[in-house]
């Protein structure tokens, strides 16, 4: 399992529209080979900062798979108008997951 974490800074006043745009991307990611989930998290300390967390079966499903597909262009068309700068993207391997107690 690969976890992609994209840190995105959103233009002031565009937060609600950005959140709606990410919600509309459900259809995009449901078609993306190897994508198993997406979450949007808003930073408490920096209200214009978000983390988009996308789970992939393997790294190749994201890069080059999704990134070189027409679905990536759809995704970016939805969200990029709200960026203050390009996102920072990192990939992580899940080593331990304790989600509920």
GROMACS elastic network, one bead per residue, 0.5 to 0.9 nm:
[ bonds ]
;  ai    aj funct       b0    kb
    1    55     6  0.69537   500
    1    56     6  0.59774   500
    1    58     6  0.58071   500
    1    59     6  0.81696   500
    1    92     6  0.85283   500
    1    93     6  0.61477   500
    1    94     6  0.60931   500
    2    54     6  0.83096   500
    2    55     6  0.57742   500
    2    56     6  0.50715   500
    2    57     6  0.60930   500
    2    58     6  0.56031   500
    2    59     6  0.60223   500
    2    91     6  0.65168   500
    2    92     6  0.56543   500
    2    94     6  0.65198   500
    3    53     6  0.66845   500
    3    54     6  0.57815   500
    3    56     6  0.62834   500
    3    57     6  0.87772   500
    3    58     6  0.89636   500
    3    59     6  0.86178   500
    3    90     6  0.82895   500
    3    91     6  0.55749   500
    3    93     6  0.62225   500
    3    94     6  0.69835   500
    4    52     6  0.78852   500
    4    53     6  0.56381   500
    4    54     6  0.50782   500
    4    55     6  0.62244   500
    4    56     6  0.75377   500
    4    59     6  0.87735   500
    4    62     6  0.84200   500
    4    89     6  0.68529   500
    4    90     6  0.57983   500
    4    92     6  0.63514   500
    4    93     6  0.89769   500
    5    51     6  0.63414   500
    5    52     6  0.58098   500
    5    54     6  0.66299   500
    5    55     6  0.88691   500
    5    88     6  0.80810   500
    5    89     6  0.56627   500
    5    90     6  0.53852   500
    5    91     6  0.62555   500
    5    92     6  0.77624   500
    6    50     6  0.80805   500
    6    51     6  0.55302   500
    6    52     6  0.51054   500
    6    53     6  0.64866   500
    6    54     6  0.83182   500
    6    87     6  0.60458   500
    6    88     6  0.54800   500
    6    90     6  0.65360   500
    6    91     6  0.87467   500
    7    49     6  0.70522   500
    7    50     6  0.57736   500
    7    52     6  0.65510   500
    7    53     6  0.88046   500
    7    87     6  0.54820   500
    7    88     6  0.51554   500
    7    89     6  0.64355   500
    7    90     6  0.86562   500
    8    48     6  0.82521   500
    8    49     6  0.57590   500
    8    50     6  0.51704   500
    8    51     6  0.62102   500
    8    52     6  0.75275   500
    8    83     6  0.68304   500
    8    84     6  0.81826   500
    8    85     6  0.77637   500
    8    86     6  0.73180   500
    8    88     6  0.68326   500
    8    89     6  0.88609   500
    9    48     6  0.56117   500
    9    50     6  0.63313   500
    9    51     6  0.88908   500
    9    82     6  0.82453   500
    9    83     6  0.58348   500
    9    84     6  0.57192   500
    9    85     6  0.67036   500
    9    86     6  0.81666   500
    9    87     6  0.71769   500
   10    13     6  0.84382   500
   10    14     6  0.65538   500
   10    15     6  0.63589   500
   10    18     6  0.74512   500
   10    47     6  0.88768   500
   10    48     6  0.51328   500
   10    49     6  0.62565   500
   10    50     6  0.76114   500
   10    82     6  0.53665   500
   10    84     6  0.54949   500
   10    85     6  0.81107   500
   11    14     6  0.53757   500
   11    15     6  0.70778   500
   11    48     6  0.68593   500
   11    81     6  0.88611   500
   11    82     6  0.56572   500
   11    83     6  0.59406   500
   11    84     6  0.53667   500
   12    15     6  0.67637   500
   12    47     6  0.89292   500
   12    48     6  0.65545   500
   12    82     6  0.88636   500
   12    84     6  0.87917   500
   13    16     6  0.75703   500
   13    17     6  0.84675   500
   13    48     6  0.88130   500
   14    17     6  0.53616   500
   14    18     6  0.60352   500
   14    19     6  0.86742   500
   14    48     6  0.86348   500
   14    82     6  0.61294   500
   14    83     6  0.89185   500
   15    18     6  0.50863   500
   15    19     6  0.62031   500
   15    20     6  0.86718   500
   15    47     6  0.84963   500
   15    48     6  0.67454   500
   15    82     6  0.78408   500
   16    19     6  0.51187   500
   16    20     6  0.62441   500
   16    21     6  0.86097   500
   17    20     6  0.50767   500
   17    21     6  0.61133   500
   17    22     6  0.87197   500
   17    79     6  0.88875   500
   17    82     6  0.78764   500
   18    22     6  0.62866   500
   18    23     6  0.86347   500
   18    78     6  0.82451   500
   18    79     6  0.62193   500
   18    80     6  0.88141   500
   18    81     6  0.85286   500
   18    82     6  0.60949   500
   18    83     6  0.87835   500
   19    22     6  0.52400   500
   19    23     6  0.63308   500
   19    24     6  0.88153   500
   19    40     6  0.78788   500
   19    79     6  0.88057   500
   20    24     6  0.63184   500
   20    25     6  0.88493   500
   21    24     6  0.50595   500
   21    25     6  0.65222   500
   21    75     6  0.88447   500
   21    78     6  0.55425   500
   21    79     6  0.59314   500
   22    25     6  0.51075   500
   22    26     6  0.74137   500
   22    40     6  0.76283   500
   22    52     6  0.87001   500
   22    75     6  0.82700   500
   22    78     6  0.73223   500
   22    79     6  0.67372   500
   23    26     6  0.59027   500
   23    27     6  0.89152   500
   23    40     6  0.87848   500
   24    27     6  0.68055   500
   24    28     6  0.80433   500
   24    78     6  0.79133   500
   25    28     6  0.50061   500
   25    29     6  0.63529   500
   25    30     6  0.85250   500
   25    74     6  0.82599   500
   25    75     6  0.63157   500
   25    78     6  0.74445   500
   25    79     6  0.88907   500
   26    29     6  0.53889   500
   26    30     6  0.60142   500
   26    31     6  0.87573   500
   26    38     6  0.81938   500
   27    30     6  0.51499   500
   27    31     6  0.65318   500
   27    32     6  0.89263   500
   28    31     6  0.55470   500
   28    32     6  0.65736   500
   28    71     6  0.60169   500
   28    72     6  0.81777   500
   28    74     6  0.71942   500
   28    75     6  0.67206   500
   29    33     6  0.82436   500
   29    35     6  0.64477   500
   29    36     6  0.83812   500
   29    37     6  0.78347   500
   29    38     6  0.78861   500
   29    71     6  0.78818   500
   29    75     6  0.84534   500
   30    33     6  0.81306   500
   30    35     6  0.71531   500
   30    36     6  0.80799   500
   30    37     6  0.83374   500
   31    34     6  0.89758   500
   31    35     6  0.81204   500
   31    71     6  0.80040   500
   32    35     6  0.56421   500
   32    36     6  0.88499   500
   32    61     6  0.81568   500
   32    62     6  0.86917   500
   32    65     6  0.84773   500
   32    66     6  0.64433   500
   32    69     6  0.87220   500
   32    71     6  0.71689   500
   33    36     6  0.87324   500
   33    56     6  0.86083   500
   33    57     6  0.88516   500
   33    61     6  0.62973   500
   33    62     6  0.84758   500
   33    65     6  0.76272   500
   33    66     6  0.73947   500
   34    55     6  0.84035   500
   34    56     6  0.53811   500
   34    57     6  0.51178   500
   34    58     6  0.70401   500
   34    60     6  0.87367   500
   34    61     6  0.53082   500
   34    62     6  0.77384   500
   34    65     6  0.87959   500
   34    66     6  0.88188   500
   35    38     6  0.81380   500
   35    54     6  0.73171   500
   35    55     6  0.59144   500
   35    57     6  0.64808   500
   35    58     6  0.88268   500
   35    61     6  0.72819   500
   35    62     6  0.79160   500
   35    66     6  0.89028   500
   36    54     6  0.76670   500
   36    55     6  0.54175   500
   36    56     6  0.57027   500
   36    57     6  0.68943   500
   37    53     6  0.81626   500
   37    54     6  0.57220   500
   37    55     6  0.51614   500
   37    56     6  0.74765   500
   38    52     6  0.71281   500
   38    53     6  0.55800   500
   38    55     6  0.63415   500
   39    51     6  0.81045   500
   39    52     6  0.58706   500
   39    53     6  0.50728   500
   39    54     6  0.64783   500
   39    55     6  0.88009   500
   40    50     6  0.70025   500
   40    51     6  0.59339   500
   40    53     6  0.63300   500
   40    54     6  0.88075   500
   41    49     6  0.87292   500
   41    50     6  0.55621   500
   41    51     6  0.51019   500
   41    52     6  0.64168   500
   41    53     6  0.78362   500
   42    46     6  0.82203   500
   42    47     6  0.66985   500
   42    48     6  0.76258   500
   42    49     6  0.61838   500
   42    51     6  0.64529   500
   42    52     6  0.88492   500
   43    46     6  0.53562   500
   43    47     6  0.55996   500
   43    48     6  0.73593   500
   43    49     6  0.54672   500
   43    50     6  0.57070   500
   43    51     6  0.75697   500
   44    47     6  0.58842   500
   44    49     6  0.84925   500
   45    49     6  0.85788   500
   46    49     6  0.55268   500
   46    50     6  0.85366   500
   47    50     6  0.78722   500
   55    58     6  0.87311   500
   56    59     6  0.66950   500
   56    60     6  0.86585   500
   56    61     6  0.64292   500
   56    62     6  0.67617   500
   57    60     6  0.85609   500
   57    61     6  0.68672   500
   57    62     6  0.88664   500
   58    61     6  0.55617   500
   58    62     6  0.74379   500
   59    62     6  0.54728   500
   59    63     6  0.60261   500
   59    64     6  0.82541   500
   59    65     6  0.86572   500
   59    91     6  0.79111   500
   60    64     6  0.56565   500
   60    65     6  0.58231   500
   60    66     6  0.83622   500
   61    64     6  0.67263   500
   61    66     6  0.61142   500
   61    67     6  0.86909   500
   62    65     6  0.50794   500
   62    67     6  0.61194   500
   62    68     6  0.87457   500
   63    66     6  0.62321   500
   63    67     6  0.56605   500
   63    68     6  0.75783   500
   64    67     6  0.53897   500
   64    68     6  0.56355   500
   64    69     6  0.83260   500
   65    68     6  0.56877   500
   65    69     6  0.64508   500
   66    69     6  0.51266   500
   66    70     6  0.80171   500
   66    71     6  0.67637   500
   66    72     6  0.59877   500
   67    70     6  0.82303   500
   67    71     6  0.79318   500
   67    72     6  0.54227   500
   67    73     6  0.82759   500
   68    71     6  0.82903   500
   68    72     6  0.69335   500
   68    73     6  0.87263   500
   69    72     6  0.56966   500
   69    73     6  0.74697   500
   70    73     6  0.53462   500
   70    74     6  0.66267   500
   70    75     6  0.89145   500
   71    74     6  0.50307   500
   71    75     6  0.62329   500
   71    76     6  0.87042   500
   72    75     6  0.50264   500
   72    76     6  0.61730   500
   72    77     6  0.84990   500
   73    76     6  0.51964   500
   73    77     6  0.60302   500
   73    78     6  0.86764   500
   74    77     6  0.51382   500
   74    78     6  0.64207   500
   74    79     6  0.89806   500
   75    78     6  0.53242   500
   75    79     6  0.65249   500
   75    80     6  0.83362   500
   76    79     6  0.52457   500
   76    80     6  0.52549   500
   76    81     6  0.83819   500
   77    80     6  0.58934   500
   77    81     6  0.72842   500
   78    81     6  0.72801   500
   78    82     6  0.87217   500
   79    82     6  0.58936   500
   79    83     6  0.73471   500
   80    83     6  0.53351   500
   80    84     6  0.88156   500
   80    85     6  0.89757   500
   80    86     6  0.81863   500
   81    84     6  0.86176   500
   83    86     6  0.66133   500
   83    87     6  0.77375   500
   84    87     6  0.88717   500
   92    95     6  0.89952   500
   94    97     6  0.71003   500
   98   101     6  0.77587   500
